[in-house]
């Protein structure tokens, strides 16, 4: 699944978060999905509207299989939920 470019496009067109956020979370859960760091960044662009993604993002902080994801998560968390980011140590 090629989620990264789709995620960026959804942010640009300001797609309906209630419909988009669950799909983006699904992309993060698909470890074979390409463009997962882009999905993390897209979720951050949705800000607090992406609150449902916080638990998944916090788990991704411990995922050492992708340096790009680990690097993208702190910024996304801070945009989505600064308190959750602080609790996660970012």
C-alpha positions in Angstrom: 0.0 0.0 0.0 1.4 3.4 -1.0 0.1 5.6 1.8 2.6 8.5 1.9 1.6 10.4 -1.2 -2.0 9.8 -0.5 -1.6 11.2 3.0 0.1 14.3 1.8 -2.7 14.9 -0.8 -5.4 14.5 1.8 -3.8 17.2 3.9 -3.5 19.5 0.9 -7.1 19.2 -0.1 -8.2 19.5 3.6 -10.1 16.3 3.5 -12.7 15.5 6.2 -10.7 14.4 9.2 -13.4 12.1 10.6 -13.1 10.0 7.4 -9.4 10.4 6.8 -7.8 9.9 10.2 -8.9 6.3 10.6 -7.5 5.4 7.2 -4.2 7.1 8.0 -4.0 5.2 11.3 -4.6 2.0 9.3 -1.6 2.9 7.1 0.5 3.3 10.2 -0.5 -0.1 11.4 0.5 -1.7 8.1 4.2 -2.4 8.7 4.6 -3.2 5.0 3.0 0.1 3.9 5.3 2.5 2.1 5.4 6.2 3.2 4.7 5.7 6.8 6.8 8.7 7.9 4.7 10.8 5.5 1.6 9.5 7.2 2.9 10.5 10.6 3.6 14.0 9.2 0.2 14.2 7.7 -1.4 13.3 11.0 0.5 16.1 12.6 -0.8 18.5 10.0 -4.4 17.6 11.1 -3.4 18.7 14.6 -5.9 18.0 17.5 -8.3 16.6 15.0 -6.0 13.5 14.8 -6.3 12.8 18.5 -7.3 9.2 17.8 -3.8 8.6 16.4 -2.0 9.5 19.7 -1.9 5.9 21.1 -0.4 4.6 17.9 2.1 7.4 17.6 3.2 6.9 21.2 3.8 3.2 20.4 5.8 4.1 17.3 8.2 6.0 19.4 9.5 2.6 20.6 9.6 1.2 17.1 13.3 1.1 16.2 12.7 -0.5 12.8 12.4 2.9 11.1 14.5 5.9 12.1 12.4 8.1 9.8 9.2 7.3 11.7 10.9 7.7 15.1 12.1 11.1 13.9 8.7 12.2 12.6 6.6 11.2 15.6 7.7 13.8 18.2 6.7 16.7 15.9 3.4 15.1 15.0 2.6 14.4 18.7 3.4 18.0 19.7 1.0 19.3 17.0 -1.8 16.8 17.9 -1.6 16.7 21.7 1.2 18.6 23.4 0.3 17.0 26.8 0.5 13.5 25.4 3.8 14.4 23.8 5.2 15.7 27.1 4.0 12.5 28.9 5.8 10.5 26.2 9.0 12.4 26.9 9.1 14.4 23.6 
